[in-house]
């Protein structure tokens, strides 16, 4: 009885401030305004991270110098030490031979003209053997599908090396952060997420019964923006949008690099998009049908997904209607760890329309936003982000691009991919992201064979 009374008393005390906080967040999200609380919160986290890094560096110096006590603290501070800050960007090997999915193996030409005028020798294969061993040790594809190493500890046990045990103060900070994230942030964020999804279902159901008109379009845009902004607040998302003058509200295709399912939420909190994807059952199917009632989206049946002509036809019909929303597509076809951009599928670049590149770059100090679908389900991935500190990212709207007359769809896709990589500070790779699930295509093997034939052939 005493326990129940304590719980009831605690709930009665917390009920009013929690409801008031929810109402304030919902009202601010509806209007796209902010009181600056998230900015202050991020600033406090950065100071805490800086303090934790200083403690870890001091511990590393003591461990490296030993207990001899001959060196002063001033002399120790001048010594370079190997911490996460100094080794996180180092590669395992330094490649002399580069390997590309489109260009094949690129070997530095150190042979003279006379040495090339000869028949095949067994040593010619050593270039390929060396490149193969390097790929086994550290290949570019695998690194795209593993979480990026942090430069400094962010007080999350999922990203540390037992740093919370090296100092009593760090232990206290880690425990306080754990309690704050799981017992304050997580319940509040879940409530916001439930309200946001509920608002999406209710508002789209209501708007779906309205006749087609300009008022219906405007009402749907407002309700959709409100929903995604509430969902963004459920992750404590702090998003900085750049070059908004390049943003359009109708027509065209938006293409962006892909890191997590929340990429849609990040972009849709600033603009309305028509979604493209496979039809699902269950709860996802309920959300898809609710969205389709309010405005036009492109949902494919499982039998249509592999029919590229049907996909291209429906995309073309959608973008040709000026009343439709712009289409949002992630051409990589899979999630990458936000350090690189892999090959874009050419389907969305075969359509004769404006393509609007968008670059998304997350700050991984506050949350690991990469969804490794081979390790975590979508629900677990969302839960991991909800129990992280915040989602902090930058979004750049790039000027629209069109396919040139002398350009193929593949070349156009590669050019847009390069623009996104440069703007977001990402590595531009030619490899197909589906290599993490399937074997290399025969065309990739033939490209390496063609390179080898050019090496030993002389005309």
SULBEL-V333970 format. One record per pair of residues at least 4 apart in sequence whose ideal C-beta (glycine too) atoms are under 8 Angstrom apart, sorted by the first residue. I is the first residue (numbers start at 1). J is the second residue. Records with the same first field share a line. If there is no record, write none. Layout:
I: J ; J
This chain:
1: 5
2: 6
3: 7
4: 8
5: 9
6: 10
7: 11
8: 12
9: 13
10: 14
11: 15
14: 18
15: 19
16: 20
17: 21
18: 22 ; 188 ; 191
19: 23
20: 24
21: 25 ; 188
22: 26 ; 188 ; 191 ; 192 ; 195
23: 27
24: 28 ; 35
25: 29 ; 192 ; 230 ; 233
26: 30 ; 192 ; 195 ; 230
27: 31
28: 33 ; 34 ; 35 ; 233
29: 226 ; 229 ; 230 ; 232 ; 233
30: 226 ; 229 ; 230
32: 225 ; 229
34: 38 ; 39
36: 40
37: 41
38: 42 ; 236 ; 238 ; 390
39: 43 ; 238
40: 44
41: 45 ; 236 ; 390
42: 46 ; 238 ; 366 ; 390 ; 392
43: 47
44: 48
45: 49 ; 366 ; 389 ; 390
46: 50 ; 365
47: 51
48: 52 ; 155 ; 173
49: 53 ; 152 ; 153 ; 154 ; 155 ; 365
50: 54 ; 152
51: 55 ; 173
52: 56 ; 152 ; 153 ; 155 ; 163 ; 170 ; 173
53: 57 ; 83 ; 85 ; 152 ; 153
54: 58
55: 59 ; 166 ; 167 ; 169 ; 170
56: 60 ; 83 ; 152 ; 153 ; 163 ; 166 ; 170
57: 61 ; 81 ; 83
58: 62
59: 63 ; 166 ; 167
60: 64 ; 81 ; 82 ; 83
61: 65 ; 76 ; 77 ; 79 ; 81
64: 79 ; 81
65: 71 ; 76 ; 79
71: 75 ; 76
72: 76
73: 77
74: 78
75: 79
80: 86
81: 86
82: 86 ; 87
83: 87
84: 88 ; 149 ; 150 ; 151 ; 152 ; 153
85: 151 ; 152
88: 149 ; 150 ; 151
91: 138
92: 137 ; 138
93: 134 ; 137 ; 138
95: 134
96: 108 ; 130
97: 105 ; 106 ; 107 ; 108 ; 127 ; 130 ; 131 ; 134
98: 105 ; 106
99: 104 ; 105 ; 106 ; 131 ; 134 ; 135 ; 140
100: 104 ; 105 ; 106 ; 430
101: 343 ; 429 ; 430 ; 431 ; 432 ; 444 ; 447
102: 414 ; 430 ; 447
103: 430 ; 447 ; 451
104: 447 ; 448 ; 450 ; 451
105: 127 ; 128 ; 131 ; 448 ; 451 ; 452
106: 451
107: 127 ; 451 ; 455
111: 115 ; 116
112: 116
113: 117
116: 458
117: 458
119: 456
120: 124 ; 456
124: 452 ; 455 ; 456
125: 129 ; 452
126: 130
127: 131 ; 455
128: 132 ; 448 ; 452
129: 133
130: 134
131: 135
132: 136
133: 137
134: 138 ; 139
135: 139
138: 142 ; 143
139: 143
140: 144 ; 340 ; 429 ; 431
141: 145 ; 342 ; 429 ; 431 ; 435 ; 436
142: 146 ; 436
143: 337 ; 339 ; 340
144: 336 ; 337 ; 339 ; 340 ; 342 ; 429 ; 431 ; 433 ; 436
145: 336 ; 337 ; 372 ; 374 ; 436
146: 337 ; 372
147: 159 ; 337 ; 364 ; 368 ; 370 ; 372
148: 337 ; 338 ; 339 ; 364 ; 368 ; 370
150: 154 ; 159 ; 364 ; 365
151: 365
152: 365
153: 159 ; 160 ; 163
154: 159 ; 365 ; 366 ; 389
155: 160 ; 164 ; 173 ; 174 ; 177 ; 389
156: 160 ; 177 ; 388 ; 389
157: 164 ; 174 ; 178
158: 368 ; 384
159: 368
160: 164
162: 166
163: 170
164: 170 ; 171 ; 173 ; 174 ; 175
165: 170 ; 171
166: 170
167: 171
168: 172
169: 173
170: 174
171: 175
172: 176
173: 177
174: 178
175: 179
176: 180
177: 181 ; 389
178: 182
179: 183 ; 184
180: 184 ; 185
181: 185 ; 186 ; 387 ; 388 ; 389
182: 186 ; 387
183: 187
184: 188
185: 189 ; 236 ; 386 ; 387
186: 190 ; 386 ; 387
187: 191
188: 192
189: 193 ; 234 ; 235 ; 236 ; 386
190: 194 ; 234 ; 386
191: 195
192: 196 ; 230 ; 231 ; 233 ; 234
193: 197 ; 231 ; 234 ; 386
194: 198
195: 199 ; 230
196: 200 ; 227 ; 228 ; 230 ; 231 ; 234
197: 201 ; 227 ; 231 ; 287
198: 202
199: 203 ; 223 ; 226 ; 227 ; 230
200: 204 ; 223 ; 224 ; 227 ; 287 ; 290 ; 291
201: 205 ; 286 ; 287 ; 290
202: 206
203: 207 ; 223 ; 226 ; 227 ; 294
204: 208 ; 220 ; 223 ; 290 ; 291 ; 293 ; 294
205: 209 ; 290 ; 293
206: 210
207: 216 ; 219 ; 220 ; 223 ; 293 ; 294
208: 290 ; 293 ; 294
209: 293
210: 215 ; 216 ; 219
211: 216
212: 216
213: 217
214: 218
215: 219
216: 220 ; 294
217: 221 ; 295 ; 323
218: 222
219: 223
220: 224 ; 272 ; 294 ; 295
221: 225 ; 249 ; 272
222: 226
223: 227 ; 294
224: 228 ; 268 ; 272 ; 294
225: 229 ; 268 ; 269 ; 270 ; 271 ; 272
226: 230
227: 231
228: 232 ; 265 ; 268 ; 269
229: 233 ; 269
230: 234
231: 235 ; 265 ; 269
232: 237 ; 239 ; 265 ; 266 ; 269 ; 391
233: 237
234: 386
235: 262 ; 265 ; 367 ; 385 ; 386 ; 390 ; 391
236: 389 ; 390 ; 391
237: 265 ; 266 ; 269 ; 390 ; 391 ; 392 ; 393
238: 390 ; 391 ; 392 ; 393
239: 266 ; 269 ; 270 ; 391 ; 392 ; 393 ; 394 ; 395
240: 393 ; 394 ; 395
241: 270 ; 395 ; 397
242: 394 ; 395 ; 396 ; 397
243: 396 ; 397 ; 398
244: 270 ; 397
245: 397
246: 356 ; 397 ; 398 ; 399 ; 400
247: 270 ; 271 ; 356 ; 397
248: 252 ; 326 ; 356 ; 400
249: 271 ; 272 ; 325 ; 326
250: 322 ; 323 ; 324 ; 325 ; 326
251: 319 ; 322 ; 324 ; 326 ; 353 ; 354
252: 319 ; 326 ; 327 ; 353 ; 354 ; 355 ; 356 ; 400
253: 315 ; 319 ; 326 ; 327 ; 329 ; 348 ; 351 ; 353 ; 354 ; 355 ; 356
254: 267 ; 273 ; 326 ; 327 ; 328 ; 329 ; 355 ; 356 ; 358
255: 329 ; 330 ; 331 ; 344 ; 348 ; 355 ; 356 ; 357 ; 358 ; 416 ; 420
256: 263 ; 267 ; 328 ; 329 ; 330 ; 357 ; 358 ; 359 ; 360 ; 420
257: 330 ; 332 ; 336 ; 338 ; 341 ; 359 ; 360 ; 420 ; 421 ; 424 ; 426
258: 263 ; 330 ; 332 ; 333 ; 334 ; 335 ; 336
259: 263 ; 335 ; 336 ; 337 ; 338 ; 360 ; 362 ; 369 ; 370 ; 371
260: 335 ; 369 ; 370 ; 371 ; 381 ; 385
261: 335 ; 371 ; 378 ; 381 ; 382
262: 266 ; 369 ; 382 ; 385 ; 391
263: 267 ; 330 ; 360
264: 268 ; 273 ; 275 ; 328
265: 269
266: 360 ; 391 ; 393 ; 395
267: 271 ; 273 ; 328 ; 358 ; 360 ; 395
268: 272 ; 273 ; 328
270: 395
271: 326
272: 295 ; 325
273: 325 ; 326 ; 327 ; 328
274: 295 ; 296 ; 297 ; 298 ; 318 ; 324 ; 325 ; 326 ; 327 ; 328
275: 291 ; 297 ; 298 ; 299 ; 328
276: 297 ; 298 ; 299 ; 300 ; 315 ; 327 ; 328 ; 329
277: 288 ; 298 ; 299 ; 300
278: 299 ; 300 ; 301 ; 302 ; 305
279: 285 ; 288 ; 299 ; 300 ; 301 ; 302
280: 284 ; 285 ; 288
281: 285
282: 286
283: 287
284: 288
285: 289
286: 290
287: 291
288: 292 ; 297 ; 299
289: 293
290: 294
291: 295 ; 297
292: 296 ; 297 ; 299
295: 324 ; 325
296: 318 ; 321 ; 324 ; 325
298: 314 ; 315 ; 318 ; 327
300: 304 ; 305 ; 310 ; 311 ; 314
301: 305
303: 307
304: 310 ; 311
305: 311
307: 311
308: 312 ; 347
309: 313
310: 314
311: 315 ; 347
312: 316 ; 347 ; 350 ; 351
313: 317
314: 318
315: 319 ; 327 ; 347 ; 348 ; 351
316: 320 ; 351 ; 352 ; 353
317: 321
318: 324 ; 327
319: 324 ; 326 ; 327 ; 351 ; 353
320: 353
326: 356
327: 348
329: 348
331: 344 ; 345 ; 347 ; 348 ; 349 ; 413 ; 417
332: 336 ; 341 ; 342 ; 343 ; 344 ; 345 ; 433
333: 345 ; 433 ; 434
334: 342 ; 373 ; 433 ; 434 ; 436
335: 370 ; 371 ; 372 ; 373
336: 340 ; 341 ; 342 ; 370 ; 433
337: 370
338: 360 ; 361 ; 362 ; 364 ; 369 ; 370 ; 426
339: 426 ; 427
340: 421 ; 426 ; 427 ; 428 ; 429
341: 417 ; 420 ; 421 ; 424 ; 426 ; 427 ; 428 ; 429
342: 429 ; 430 ; 431 ; 432 ; 433
343: 413 ; 414 ; 417 ; 429 ; 430 ; 431 ; 432 ; 433
344: 349 ; 413 ; 414 ; 416 ; 417
345: 413
346: 350 ; 409 ; 410 ; 412 ; 413
348: 355 ; 413
349: 355 ; 403 ; 409 ; 410 ; 412 ; 413 ; 416
350: 409
352: 403
353: 402
354: 400 ; 401 ; 402
355: 400 ; 401 ; 402 ; 412 ; 416
356: 397 ; 398 ; 400 ; 401
357: 398 ; 401 ; 416 ; 419 ; 420 ; 423
358: 395 ; 396 ; 397 ; 398 ; 420
359: 395 ; 396 ; 398 ; 420 ; 421 ; 423 ; 424 ; 426
360: 393 ; 394 ; 395 ; 424
361: 393 ; 394 ; 424 ; 425 ; 426
362: 367 ; 369 ; 391 ; 392 ; 393
363: 392 ; 393
364: 368 ; 369
365: 392
366: 388 ; 389 ; 390 ; 391 ; 392
367: 385 ; 388 ; 389 ; 390 ; 391 ; 392
368: 384 ; 385 ; 388
369: 385 ; 391 ; 393
371: 376 ; 378 ; 381
372: 376
373: 377 ; 378
374: 436
376: 380 ; 381 ; 384
377: 381
378: 382
379: 383
380: 384
381: 385
382: 386
383: 387
384: 388
385: 391
394: 424
396: 423 ; 424
398: 419 ; 420 ; 423
401: 412 ; 415 ; 416 ; 419
403: 407 ; 409 ; 412
404: 412
407: 411 ; 412 ; 415
408: 412
409: 413
410: 414
411: 415
412: 416
413: 417
414: 418 ; 430
415: 419
416: 420
417: 421 ; 428
418: 422 ; 428
419: 423
420: 424 ; 426
421: 426 ; 427 ; 428
422: 428
431: 435
432: 441
434: 438
435: 440
440: 444 ; 445
441: 445
442: 446
443: 447
444: 448
445: 449
446: 450
447: 451
448: 452
449: 453
450: 454
451: 455
452: 456
453: 457
